[in-house]
Amino acid sequence: MNSPKTAAGVKLGVLLPTRGIIMSQESPTDAGLIFEMARVAEEAGVDSLWVGDSLTAKPRLEPLTTLAAVAARTERVRLGTAVLLAALRHPALLAQTLASLDVISGGRAVLAVGAGGAFNEAQKQEWRIAGVKPSQRGGRLEEVMDIVKALGTGRAVSYEGRHFRMENASMRPTPAQKDGVPVLFACHLRAGREAQFRRAAQLGDGYISISEPPREFAEVGERVSAYAVEYGRDHRAMERVFYMTVNLNADPSAAQAEADRYIRTYYGVNIWRDLWGPWGRPDALVESIRQYANAGATTVIVRFASFNPMGQLETFLEEVAPRIGRPA
């Protein structure tokens, strides 16, 4: 890539395999793959690096400490969560950790958050372990982010909510970024919950979506935009992120087979089978990224459904990234 932002206006991000190294090693003692992928991606001009989050349902390296370590080994790339289950955390602790990451990284942090799932017993148990009722995760998320944003200003905060109460609380450090760490809210059209679109429009600096075809991603933007008007906000100024799961291979059937194995290992079941991808040749991924850009995405994140993520990254950087922004 010649520039972190392509001529088409869409930026490219890469998910680092913080769960992948757990899947390949029951108790990993070496995070070198994470750091090497971060180095290679930054040198190639990728705009951002991202990590996922889970406590016990999908074990992985803790996201914010991992990003702090990546920050110490990089200079330019933005560093984000895709997505953080903020409702698992106390807002004061999250505010301090997030601000510390932003200071350590020189103002490169971005926080994508979501209410998370409680669709199976493992996910429900994850919330119970953290002392959170699964049914309260949406409301708790809103309060957590209200407080985190307020504490990030450095001013004293008093708050009276359903889940959290605090009086005359202040926090140091504050984020390095003048307006605080940008916050993106997860929005999924198929989730069927209208609150997510309102939440993004009212509280977010943007939104992030996953596993939806381009036309549905465009509809997510329309829903958020409608609420943004109500809150006097400009949807066009928001960051609009799509997160896609891919496998690159000259043989599409081999790509499909590996992706199936990976996703089943990752989740325990191959969920959303028809919504992942593309699998196979780089041409298909180039076209898919262009479609999401045309549907309104300002950033596209790729996660490699592969047990060889470095090989996938190298193929992506050689055969996909340089072509984004060129005429079809």
C-alpha positions in Angstrom: 0.0 0.0 0.0 1.2 3.5 -0.8 -0.9 5.2 1.8 -2.9 4.2 4.9 -6.0 5.7 3.2 -6.9 4.5 -0.3 -8.1 6.6 -3.2 -11.6 5.2 -2.6 -11.6 6.7 0.9 -11.8 3.4 2.8 -9.2 2.6 5.4 -8.0 -0.9 6.1 -7.7 -2.5 9.5 -6.5 -6.0 10.6 -7.6 -8.0 13.5 -4.8 -9.5 15.6 -5.3 -13.1 16.6 -5.5 -12.8 20.4 -7.9 -15.7 20.4 -6.0 -17.6 17.7 -2.9 -18.0 19.8 -5.0 -19.5 22.6 -6.6 -21.9 20.1 -3.2 -23.1 18.9 -1.7 -23.2 22.4 -3.8 -24.1 25.4 -1.6 -21.9 27.6 0.6 -19.7 25.4 3.7 -18.1 26.8 4.7 -16.2 23.7 2.8 -13.4 22.1 5.4 -12.9 19.4 3.0 -13.6 16.6 0.8 -10.7 17.7 3.7 -8.3 17.6 5.2 -9.5 14.4 1.8 -9.2 12.6 1.5 -5.7 14.0 4.9 -4.7 12.8 4.4 -6.1 9.3 0.9 -4.5 9.0 2.2 -1.1 10.1 5.2 -1.2 7.7 2.8 -2.0 4.8 0.7 1.1 5.6 -2.4 -0.6 7.2 -4.4 2.1 9.0 -5.4 0.2 12.2 -5.0 -2.9 14.3 -7.8 -4.4 16.3 -8.3 -7.0 19.0 -11.4 -8.8 20.2 -12.7 -9.4 23.8 -14.1 -12.2 25.9 -13.6 -13.2 29.5 -14.3 -16.9 29.6 -16.7 -17.8 26.7 -14.0 -17.4 24.0 -10.7 -17.2 25.9 -8.0 -14.8 24.6 -5.4 -12.2 25.6 -7.0 -9.3 27.5 -7.5 -6.6 24.9 -6.4 -3.3 26.4 -3.2 -4.6 27.9 -2.4 -6.3 24.6 -2.9 -3.0 22.8 -0.6 -1.3 25.2 2.1 -3.8 24.3 1.4 -3.3 20.6 1.5 0.4 21.1 5.1 0.2 22.5 6.2 -1.7 19.3 4.5 0.5 16.8 4.4 4.2 15.9 1.5 5.1 13.6 -1.3 2.6 13.4 -4.5 3.3 15.3 -5.3 0.6 18.0 -8.8 -0.5 18.6 -11.1 -3.0 20.2 -13.6 -4.9 18.0 -15.5 -5.1 20.2 -14.9 -4.5 23.9 -17.6 -5.9 26.2 -17.6 -2.7 28.3 -20.5 -3.8 30.5 -18.2 -6.5 32.0 -16.1 -3.8 33.5 -16.4 -1.1 36.2 -16.5 2.3 34.4 -13.8 3.9 36.7 -11.4 1.1 36.0 -12.1 1.1 32.3 -11.7 4.9 32.1 -8.2 4.7 33.8 -7.1 1.8 31.6 -8.4 3.4 28.4 -6.7 6.7 29.1 -3.5 5.0 30.0 -3.6 3.2 26.6 -4.2 6.4 24.8 -1.2 8.1 26.6 1.1 5.1 26.0 0.1 5.0 22.3 0.4 8.8 21.8 -3.3 9.2 21.1 -3.9 6.3 18.8 -6.7 4.4 20.8 -10.2 3.8 19.5 -12.8 2.0 21.5 -15.5 -0.1 19.8 -18.0 -1.5 22.3 -21.0 -3.7 22.2 -23.6 -5.1 24.5 -22.4 -8.6 23.7 -24.3 -11.8 23.5 -26.0 -14.1 25.9 -27.1 -16.7 23.3 -25.6 -19.8 24.9 -24.7 -21.1 28.3 -21.0 -20.2 27.9 -21.9 -16.6 27.2 -24.4 -16.4 30.0 -21.8 -17.8 32.4 -19.3 -15.2 31.3 -21.6 -12.4 32.5 -22.4 -14.2 35.7 -18.7 -14.6 36.5 -18.4 -10.9 36.2 -21.4 -10.4 38.5 -23.6 -9.0 35.7 -27.1 -10.1 34.9 -27.2 -10.9 31.2 -30.5 -9.2 30.8 -29.0 -5.9 32.0 -26.0 -5.8 29.7 -27.5 -3.1 27.3 -28.5 -0.6 30.0 -25.2 -1.2 31.8 -23.2 -0.6 28.6 -24.9 2.8 28.2 -24.1 3.8 31.8 -20.5 2.6 31.6 -19.8 4.6 28.5 -21.6 7.7 29.9 -19.3 7.6 32.9 -16.1 6.7 30.9 -16.7 9.6 28.6 -17.3 12.0 31.5 -14.3 10.9 33.5 -12.2 11.3 30.4 -12.7 15.1 30.5 -10.8 15.3 33.8 -13.7 17.1 35.5 -15.3 15.8 38.7 -18.2 13.5 38.0 -21.3 12.7 40.0 -23.6 10.1 38.6 -26.8 8.4 39.7 -27.9 5.5 37.5 -29.6 2.2 37.7 -26.3 0.3 37.8 -23.7 2.8 39.0 -23.5 5.6 41.4 -20.6 7.9 42.2 -20.1 11.3 43.7 -17.4 13.8 42.9 -15.1 11.3 41.2 -12.2 12.4 39.0 -9.7 10.5 37.1 -6.1 10.9 36.0 -4.6 10.4 33.5 -7.0 11.7 30.9 -6.7 10.6 27.2 -4.0 12.1 25.1 -6.6 12.9 22.3 -8.0 16.3 22.8 -11.7 15.2 22.4 -11.1 11.9 24.2 -10.9 8.4 22.8 -13.3 7.9 19.9 -16.1 5.4 20.8 -17.8 3.2 18.2 -21.0 1.2 19.1 -21.8 -2.2 17.6 -24.9 -2.2 15.4 -26.3 -5.3 13.7 -29.4 -5.1 11.6 -30.3 -8.7 12.2 -30.1 -8.3 16.0 -33.4 -6.6 15.8 -32.9 -4.2 18.7 -33.7 -0.6 17.9 -31.8 0.6 21.0 -28.5 -0.1 19.4 -29.0 2.4 16.6 -30.2 5.1 19.0 -27.2 4.3 21.3 -24.7 4.8 18.5 -26.3 8.1 17.3 -26.6 9.5 20.8 -23.3 8.4 22.5 -21.0 7.2 19.7 -18.4 8.8 17.4 -19.3 6.0 14.9 -20.5 2.5 14.7 -19.2 -1.0 13.8 -21.1 -3.8 12.2 -20.3 -7.5 11.4 -21.7 -10.3 9.3 -24.1 -8.3 7.1 -24.3 -8.0 3.3 -23.5 -4.5 2.0 -27.2 -3.6 1.5 -27.9 -4.3 5.2 -24.8 -2.4 6.3 -26.1 0.6 4.3 -29.4 0.2 6.2 -27.6 0.3 9.5 -26.2 3.6 8.4 -29.7 4.8 7.6 -31.1 3.8 11.0 -28.2 5.5 12.8 -28.6 8.6 10.6 -32.3 8.9 11.4 -31.6 9.0 15.2 -28.6 11.3 14.7 -31.0 13.9 13.3 -33.0 13.7 16.5 -29.9 14.3 18.6 -28.6 17.1 16.4 -25.6 15.1 15.2 -24.1 14.7 11.8 -24.0 11.1 10.7 -21.6 11.9 7.9 -19.0 12.8 10.4 -19.2 9.4 12.1 -16.7 6.6 11.5 -18.5 3.7 9.9 -16.7 0.4 10.3 -17.4 -3.0 8.8 -15.6 -6.1 10.3 -15.3 -9.1 7.9 -14.0 -12.6 8.3 -12.1 -14.0 5.3 -9.8 -16.7 4.2 -7.5 -16.2 1.2 -6.5 -19.1 -1.0 -6.2 -19.7 -4.7 -8.4 -22.8 -4.1 -11.8 -21.6 -2.8 -12.8 -25.0 -1.6 -9.6 -25.3 0.5 -10.3 -21.8 1.9 -13.9 -22.8 2.8 -12.7 -26.0 4.5 -10.1 -24.2 6.6 -12.5 -21.4 7.5 -15.1 -23.9 8.6 -12.6 -25.6 10.9 -11.4 -22.3 12.3 -14.8 -20.9 13.0 -16.0 -24.1 14.7 -12.9 -24.0 16.9 -13.3 -20.3 17.6 -17.0 -20.4 18.5 -17.7 -24.1 19.1 -20.2 -24.0 16.2 -20.2 -22.5 12.7 -22.6 -19.6 13.3 -23.7 -17.2 10.6 -22.2 -19.6 8.0 -23.8 -17.8 5.0 -22.7 -14.4 6.2 -18.9 -14.9 6.7 -16.4 -14.6 3.9 -15.4 -14.3 1.2 -13.4 -17.4 1.0 -10.8 -18.0 -1.7 -9.2 -15.8 -4.3 -8.0 -12.2 -3.5 -10.2 -10.8 -6.3 -13.3 -11.7 -4.4 -12.1 -9.9 -1.3 -11.1 -6.8 -3.3 -14.6 -6.7 -4.8 -16.2 -7.2 -1.4 -14.3 -4.4 0.3 -15.3 -2.1 -2.6 -18.9 -3.0 -2.1 -18.8 -2.1 1.6 -17.0 1.1 0.8 -19.8 1.9 -1.6 -22.3 1.0 1.1 -20.8 3.7 3.4 -17.9 2.0 5.2 -15.0 4.4 6.1 -13.0 1.5 7.6 -13.0 -2.2 6.8 -11.4 -4.6 9.3 -10.4 -8.1 8.1 -10.1 -11.1 10.4 -8.4 -14.1 9.0 -10.3 -17.4 9.6 -7.1 -19.4 9.3 -4.6 -21.3 11.4 -1.8 -19.4 9.5 -2.7 -15.8 10.1 0.7 -14.5 9.1 0.5 -16.2 5.8 -2.9 -14.7 5.3 -1.7 -11.2 6.2 1.1 -11.4 3.7 -1.2 -12.5 0.9 -3.6 -9.7 1.9 -0.9 -7.0 1.9 0.5 -8.3 -1.5 -2.6 -9.1 -3.4 -5.5 -7.2 -1.9 -4.5 -4.0 -0.1 -2.6 -2.4 -3.1 -5.7 -2.8 -5.3 -8.2 -1.1 -3.0 -9.0 2.3 -4.5 -8.1 1.4 -8.1 -10.7 1.2 -10.8 -12.5 -2.1 -10.9 
